[in-house]
Amino acid sequence: MTALPLWFEITSLVVLTLILIGDLLLVIKRPHIPSTKESTLWVAFYVFLALVFAGLMWVIGDSTHAVEFLAGWVTEYSLSIDNLFVFVIIMARFAVPRKLQQEVLMVGIIIALILRAIFIVLGASLIENFSWIFYIFGAFLLYTAIKQAFGKADDEEGQKDNFAIRLLRKRVSISPDFDGSKIRTTISGKRFFTPMIIVFIAIGSTDLLFALDSIPAIFGITQSPFIVFAANIFALMGLRQLYFLLGGLLDKLVYLHYGIAFILAFIGVKLVLNALHDNQLPFINGGEGIDWVPDISTFASLAVIILSMAVATVASLIKMRVDARRAVTSNAAPEQPPGINPDPRG
């Protein structure tokens, strides 16, 4: 695999950072509720940008770099959509005004990016020094997949405050209402924190949990820290607009979490197989790699990831349509039995 030039990696990270900063400034300078058309155009733009970036990686590097990026990006994008489910719950749980939700989402995206950067550096260091870490990553992803598919619904968990929020409520005076996007406000000469501080903590803790899932998942596709970080940036780009684009559709995609669970399980198995193939643990096969263990290619991974999300989304849309038809049928007026005249006058 041809190494990517250092100038390309540095330039890419600088440009992507500038785009994120520009997106943040846009929210600050022009706070508003994006229309469906605006959100669609922005999401399409970021998807197009990711595809162009993959094409540049193919030309400057090779096809392996491009496919690894695409597989990593689609994986992270899928997990980011799952993140949106929890964001919706948090916004509703704390009654965040819709006009403030853009700023909350942007802060959440920045927190997510910082946390993921930290985990990427730690993950790359662990992989470089301890190859057996893939066993742990794989087992963790399999556990997460099972929890995703069969655990409690997000809406139940989202209604409970975590430890940090409960502690904050006990120790800090919090105003009953929001004061724009301010974290601190003054009421009758006394200083209070606004509910926005709780929302930011809830978003940040959620980002931390999702970073724990997403980083091991993408390291199962590529071990290049640059590709991992670039895929995460592109996955977070447009997430704010996607939130407003999907809107109420998120809670109707009832099978989406099964698709995400399957992706996590698939990558978990891939990580374990990869660890067995390059095994160095003395109590497994005498510390030797197992040659007959299958090697799942990045092309196959990309196909499985896309197919899983497509099947889950289509199945959800079909169920949504079937449920709508049933609702119409159940609300229809019952037919009169044959031979009975509803008019008492005959």
C-alpha positions as CSV (number, residue, x, y, z in Angstrom):
1,M,0.0,0.0,0.0
2,T,1.5,3.3,-1.1
3,A,2.0,5.8,1.8
4,L,0.1,9.0,1.6
5,P,2.3,12.1,1.3
6,L,2.7,14.1,4.5
7,W,1.7,17.3,2.8
8,F,-1.6,15.8,1.8
9,E,-2.4,14.7,5.3
10,I,-1.5,18.1,6.8
11,T,-3.3,20.0,4.1
12,S,-6.4,17.8,4.5
13,L,-6.6,18.3,8.3
14,V,-6.1,22.0,8.0
15,V,-8.9,22.4,5.4
16,L,-11.3,20.2,7.3
17,T,-10.7,22.1,10.5
18,L,-11.3,25.4,8.7
19,I,-14.6,24.0,7.3
20,L,-15.7,23.0,10.8
21,I,-14.8,26.4,12.2
22,G,-16.7,28.1,9.3
23,D,-19.7,25.9,10.2
24,L,-19.5,27.0,13.8
25,L,-19.2,30.7,12.9
26,L,-22.3,30.3,10.7
27,V,-24.3,29.0,13.7
28,I,-23.1,31.8,15.9
29,K,-23.6,34.6,13.4
30,R,-26.9,33.4,12.0
31,P,-28.8,31.3,14.5
32,H,-32.0,29.9,12.9
33,I,-33.9,26.7,12.4
34,P,-32.7,25.2,9.1
35,S,-35.4,24.4,6.5
36,T,-35.7,20.9,5.0
37,K,-34.3,22.3,1.7
38,E,-31.3,23.9,3.5
39,S,-30.5,20.8,5.5
40,T,-30.8,18.6,2.5
41,L,-28.3,20.7,0.5
42,W,-25.8,20.8,3.3
43,V,-26.0,17.1,3.9
44,A,-25.6,16.4,0.2
45,F,-22.6,18.8,0.1
46,Y,-20.8,17.1,2.9
47,V,-21.5,13.6,1.4
48,F,-20.2,14.9,-2.0
49,L,-17.1,16.3,-0.2
50,A,-16.4,12.9,1.4
51,L,-16.6,11.2,-2.0
52,V,-14.3,13.8,-3.5
53,F,-11.8,13.2,-0.7
54,A,-12.0,9.5,-1.3
55,G,-11.2,10.1,-5.0
56,L,-8.2,12.3,-4.0
57,M,-6.9,9.5,-1.8
58,W,-7.3,7.0,-4.7
59,V,-5.3,9.3,-7.0
60,I,-2.6,10.5,-4.6
61,G,-2.4,7.2,-2.7
62,D,-4.1,4.1,-4.0
63,S,-7.4,2.2,-4.0
64,T,-6.7,0.7,-0.6
65,H,-6.6,4.1,1.1
66,A,-9.8,5.2,-0.6
67,V,-11.8,2.1,0.2
68,E,-10.5,2.1,3.8
69,F,-11.7,5.7,4.1
70,L,-15.1,5.0,2.6
71,A,-15.6,2.0,4.9
72,G,-14.5,3.9,7.9
73,W,-16.6,6.9,7.0
74,V,-19.8,4.9,6.4
75,T,-19.2,3.1,9.7
76,E,-18.7,6.3,11.6
77,Y,-21.6,8.0,9.9
78,S,-23.9,5.1,10.8
79,L,-22.8,5.3,14.4
80,S,-23.3,9.1,14.3
81,I,-26.9,8.6,13.2
82,D,-27.3,6.4,16.2
83,N,-25.9,9.2,18.2
84,L,-28.7,11.5,16.9
85,F,-31.3,9.3,18.5
86,V,-29.9,10.2,21.9
87,F,-29.5,13.8,21.0
88,V,-33.2,13.9,20.2
89,I,-34.0,12.5,23.6
90,I,-31.7,14.9,25.4
91,M,-33.3,17.9,23.5
92,A,-36.8,16.7,24.5
93,R,-35.7,15.7,28.0
94,F,-34.5,19.2,28.9
95,A,-37.0,21.1,26.7
96,V,-34.3,22.9,24.7
97,P,-35.9,25.5,22.5
98,R,-35.7,24.6,18.8
99,K,-33.9,27.8,17.9
100,L,-31.1,26.9,20.3
101,Q,-30.7,23.4,19.2
102,Q,-28.2,24.3,16.4
103,E,-25.8,25.7,18.9
104,V,-26.2,22.8,21.3
105,L,-25.5,20.3,18.4
106,M,-22.5,22.3,17.3
107,V,-21.0,22.2,20.8
108,G,-21.8,18.5,20.9
109,I,-20.0,17.9,17.6
110,I,-16.9,19.8,18.9
111,I,-16.8,17.8,22.1
112,A,-17.2,14.6,20.1
113,L,-14.3,15.6,17.8
114,I,-12.0,16.3,20.7
115,L,-12.9,13.1,22.5
116,R,-12.5,11.0,19.4
117,A,-9.1,12.6,18.7
118,I,-7.9,11.6,22.2
119,F,-9.2,8.1,21.7
120,I,-7.6,7.8,18.3
121,V,-4.2,8.7,19.7
122,L,-4.6,6.3,22.5
123,G,-5.9,3.6,20.2
124,A,-3.1,3.9,17.7
125,S,-0.5,3.8,20.5
126,L,-2.1,0.7,22.0
127,I,-2.3,-1.1,18.6
128,E,1.3,-0.3,17.9
129,N,2.6,-1.6,21.2
130,F,0.1,-4.3,22.1
131,S,-1.3,-6.2,19.1
132,W,-3.4,-8.3,21.4
133,I,-5.6,-5.3,22.1
134,F,-7.7,-6.4,19.0
135,Y,-9.0,-9.2,21.2
136,I,-10.3,-6.7,23.7
137,F,-11.6,-4.3,21.0
138,G,-13.4,-7.2,19.3
139,A,-15.0,-8.5,22.5
140,F,-16.1,-5.0,23.4
141,L,-17.8,-4.5,20.1
142,L,-19.6,-7.8,20.3
143,Y,-20.8,-6.9,23.7
144,T,-21.9,-3.5,22.5
145,A,-23.7,-5.1,19.5
146,I,-25.7,-7.4,21.8
147,K,-26.6,-4.5,24.1
148,Q,-27.6,-2.4,21.0
149,A,-29.8,-5.1,19.7
150,F,-31.4,-6.5,22.9
151,G,-30.7,-3.8,25.5
152,K,-33.1,-1.2,26.9
153,A,-34.6,1.3,24.5
154,D,-32.8,4.6,24.2
155,D,-35.8,6.5,25.2
156,E,-36.0,4.8,28.5
157,E,-32.3,5.3,29.3
158,G,-32.4,8.9,28.0
159,Q,-35.0,9.9,30.6
160,K,-32.5,9.2,33.4
161,D,-30.0,11.7,34.5
162,N,-26.4,10.3,34.8
163,F,-24.3,10.7,37.9
164,A,-22.6,14.0,36.8
165,I,-25.9,15.7,36.1
166,R,-27.4,14.5,39.4
167,L,-24.4,15.8,41.3
168,L,-24.6,19.1,39.5
169,R,-28.2,19.5,40.3
170,K,-27.4,19.0,44.0
171,R,-24.4,21.3,44.2
172,V,-25.2,24.1,41.8
173,S,-28.0,26.7,41.6
174,I,-29.8,26.3,38.2
175,S,-32.3,28.7,36.8
176,P,-35.7,27.3,35.8
177,D,-35.5,28.7,32.2
178,F,-33.0,29.1,29.4
179,D,-31.4,32.5,28.7
180,G,-30.6,32.1,25.1
181,S,-27.4,30.0,24.7
182,K,-25.9,31.4,27.9
183,I,-24.5,29.1,30.5
184,R,-24.8,31.7,33.3
185,T,-27.5,34.2,34.0
186,T,-28.6,36.7,36.6
187,I,-32.0,36.6,38.3
188,S,-32.9,39.3,40.9
189,G,-29.2,40.1,41.3
190,K,-28.2,36.5,42.0
191,R,-26.1,34.4,39.6
192,F,-27.4,31.1,38.3
193,F,-26.3,28.5,35.9
194,T,-28.9,27.9,33.2
195,P,-30.2,24.5,32.1
196,M,-27.8,24.8,29.1
197,I,-25.0,23.6,31.3
198,I,-26.9,20.4,32.0
199,V,-27.6,19.9,28.3
200,F,-23.9,20.3,27.5
201,I,-22.9,17.8,30.1
202,A,-25.5,15.3,28.9
203,I,-24.3,15.8,25.3
204,G,-20.6,15.5,26.3
205,S,-21.2,12.3,28.4
206,T,-23.1,10.8,25.5
207,D,-20.3,11.7,23.1
208,L,-17.8,10.0,25.4
209,L,-19.9,6.7,25.3
210,F,-20.2,6.8,21.6
211,A,-16.4,7.5,21.2
212,L,-15.8,4.3,23.2
213,D,-17.8,2.4,20.5
214,S,-16.8,4.1,17.3
215,I,-13.0,4.2,17.7
216,P,-12.5,0.5,18.2
217,A,-15.0,-0.1,15.3
218,I,-13.0,2.0,12.8
219,F,-9.7,0.5,13.9
220,G,-11.2,-2.8,12.8
221,I,-11.2,-1.4,9.3
222,T,-7.9,0.6,9.1
223,Q,-5.0,1.1,11.4
224,S,-4.1,4.5,9.8
225,P,-4.6,7.2,12.4
226,F,-5.0,9.8,9.6
227,I,-7.8,7.8,7.9
228,V,-9.5,7.2,11.2
229,F,-9.4,10.9,12.1
230,A,-10.5,12.0,8.6
231,A,-13.4,9.5,8.6
232,N,-14.5,10.8,12.0
233,I,-14.4,14.4,10.9
234,F,-16.4,13.7,7.7
235,A,-18.9,11.6,9.8
236,L,-19.5,14.6,12.1
237,M,-19.7,17.1,9.3
238,G,-23.3,17.7,8.4
239,L,-24.5,15.9,11.5
240,R,-26.2,19.1,12.7
241,Q,-28.1,19.5,9.4
242,L,-28.9,15.8,9.3
243,Y,-30.6,16.2,12.7
244,F,-33.0,18.8,11.3
245,L,-33.4,16.9,8.0
246,L,-34.5,13.6,9.6
247,G,-36.5,15.4,12.4
248,G,-39.3,13.1,13.5
249,L,-38.3,10.4,11.2
250,L,-35.6,9.1,13.6
251,D,-38.0,7.5,16.0
252,K,-39.7,5.8,13.1
253,L,-36.6,4.0,11.8
254,V,-37.3,1.2,14.3
255,Y,-34.9,-1.3,12.7
256,L,-31.9,1.0,12.3
257,H,-30.4,0.0,15.7
258,Y,-30.4,-3.7,14.5
259,G,-28.4,-2.7,11.4
260,I,-25.9,-0.8,13.6
261,A,-25.7,-3.7,16.0
262,F,-25.0,-6.1,13.0
263,I,-22.2,-3.7,11.8
264,L,-20.6,-3.6,15.3
265,A,-20.8,-7.4,15.6
266,F,-19.3,-7.9,12.1
267,I,-16.4,-5.6,12.9
268,G,-16.0,-7.2,16.3
269,V,-15.7,-10.7,14.6
270,K,-13.3,-9.2,12.1
271,L,-11.1,-7.8,14.8
272,V,-11.0,-11.1,16.6
273,L,-10.1,-12.9,13.4
274,N,-7.4,-10.4,12.7
275,A,-6.0,-10.9,16.2
276,L,-6.0,-14.7,15.7
277,H,-4.2,-14.3,12.3
278,D,-1.5,-12.1,13.9
279,N,-1.6,-13.8,17.3
280,Q,1.3,-13.2,19.7
281,L,-0.3,-14.5,22.9
282,P,1.6,-17.5,24.2
283,F,-1.5,-19.4,25.5
284,I,-3.2,-19.3,22.0
285,N,-1.6,-21.6,19.4
286,G,1.7,-21.4,21.2
287,G,2.0,-17.7,20.4
288,E,1.9,-18.3,16.7
289,G,-0.5,-16.8,14.2
290,I,-3.2,-19.0,12.8
291,D,-2.8,-19.1,9.0
292,W,-6.2,-20.7,8.2
293,V,-8.2,-17.9,9.8
294,P,-10.0,-16.0,7.0
295,D,-9.0,-12.5,6.2
296,I,-12.0,-10.2,5.6
297,S,-11.0,-7.6,3.0
298,T,-11.9,-3.9,3.3
299,F,-14.0,-4.2,0.1
300,A,-16.1,-6.9,1.8
301,S,-16.4,-4.8,4.9
302,L,-17.6,-1.8,3.0
303,A,-20.2,-4.0,1.2
304,V,-21.5,-5.5,4.4
305,I,-21.7,-2.1,6.2
306,I,-23.6,-0.4,3.3
307,L,-25.9,-3.5,2.9
308,S,-26.7,-3.6,6.6
309,M,-27.7,0.0,6.8
310,A,-29.7,-0.2,3.5
311,V,-31.7,-3.3,4.7
312,A,-32.4,-1.8,8.2
313,T,-33.5,1.5,6.6
314,V,-35.7,-0.1,4.0
315,A,-37.3,-2.5,6.5
316,S,-38.1,0.5,8.8
317,L,-39.7,2.4,6.0
318,I,-41.8,-0.6,5.0
319,K,-42.9,-1.1,8.6
320,M,-43.7,2.6,8.8
321,R,-45.9,2.4,5.6
322,V,-47.6,-0.8,6.9
323,D,-48.4,0.8,10.2
324,A,-49.8,3.9,8.5
325,R,-52.1,1.7,6.4
326,R,-53.3,-0.2,9.5
327,A,-54.0,3.1,11.3
328,V,-56.1,4.3,8.4
329,T,-58.0,1.0,8.3
330,S,-58.6,0.9,12.0
331,N,-59.9,4.5,12.0
332,A,-62.3,3.9,9.1
333,A,-66.0,3.7,9.9
334,P,-67.2,0.1,10.3
335,E,-69.4,-1.2,7.5
336,Q,-73.0,-2.0,8.3
337,P,-73.9,-5.7,8.3
338,P,-75.8,-6.8,5.2
339,G,-79.6,-6.6,5.4
340,I,-79.7,-3.8,8.1
341,N,-80.9,-0.4,7.0
342,P,-79.3,2.3,9.1
343,D,-82.3,4.6,8.4
344,P,-85.0,3.9,11.0
345,R,-87.6,5.3,8.7
346,G,-87.0,2.4,6.4
